[in-house]
Structure formats: structure tokens, C-alpha cells
């Protein structure tokens, strides 16, 4: 029986993260633009804004990956702002919902999109301590204006 790692080169045997760490900046940018899901998930957390922007411009990025990136509190403000500006992504209720819960979401986006939430989600947002106080205040104000609220 043959060893499955027998035909792999030394570079292919190394873990994916180690291979990315040894890449040049240009190679990382190209990987961000053309890479698979694993590469996009890792590179969107990169401290480089150029790499983050390239990941978001990757034509194969899915709304599910965007929603997952927004759910993480460690996602940079640059990525959050870029996602907020993309109308196609923001149309998704899940992405808009996650953006409203994210502490780094620009207040202009919160004010413009908070009305899209259903009553149950709006109530949870209004009474949450995980969101900025201004977001919770906006949610409470909107909740009080809706008929049959409280």
C-alpha cells in the first residue's frame, strides 16, 4: 500500500497557514482575489486593508461567508464599512441583522436599516448590552413608535 503523502512536495505538506505566512504580499493579494473558501476566511482577518479589500472583491465569495465575517466581533472596521456599502450583500436580512449587532457598524447604516428588523429582533436589540448604547436607543425609539409594541 502507498503512502498518500508520498507524492507531495515539502511545501504541500506544510499547513495552509504556514504557507500563507511565507508568501510575499503580491502572492497573498492574488490568493485573496482568487483563493478558495479556506483562504478567504483566513485572509479576511489579515491586518492589511489591501488584502481585506481583495478578499471582498473575490468573485467567489458567498453571502454566507460575508455573514460569518460580520458575526465575528474581531472583524475590522474597514471590512464592516465595505460590507455596509455593498447593496447586494445588505439586501440579505441575515447580513443586515448581523451588521446591526456589530459594535463597529457605522451609525449612519444603523439609522438607515434598523427599521427592517422584525419586532422580535428589534426587541432583543433594544434590550441588549452587547451593542453600542446609541444602537439600543435607536431600537427602543423605533419599538415605541411601532403599533402594538412593548
C-alpha positions, 0 to 999 in steps of 0.5 A: 500500500502507498503512502498518500503523502508520498507524492507531495512536495515539502511545501504541500505538506506544510499547513495552509497557514504556514504557507500563507505566512511565507508568501510575499504580499503580491502572492497573498493579494492574488490568493485573496482575489482568487483563493478558495473558501479556506483562504478567504476566511483566513485572509479576511482577518489579515491586518492589511486593508489591501488584502481585506479589500481583495478578499471582498472583491473575490468573485467567489465569495458567498453571502454566507461567508460575508455573514460569518465575517460580520458575526465575528466581533474581531472583524475590522472596521474597514471590512464592516464599512465595505460590507455596509456599502455593498447593496447586494450583500445588505439586501440579505436580512441575515447580513443586515441583522448581523451588521446591526449587532456589530459594535463597529457598524457605522451609525449612519447604516444603523439609522438607515436599516434598523427599521427592517428588523422584525419586532422580535429582533428589534426587541432583543436589540433594544434590550441588549448590552452587547451593542453600542448604547446609541444602537439600543436607543435607536431600537427602543425609539423605533419599538415605541413608535411601532403599533402594538409594541412593548 
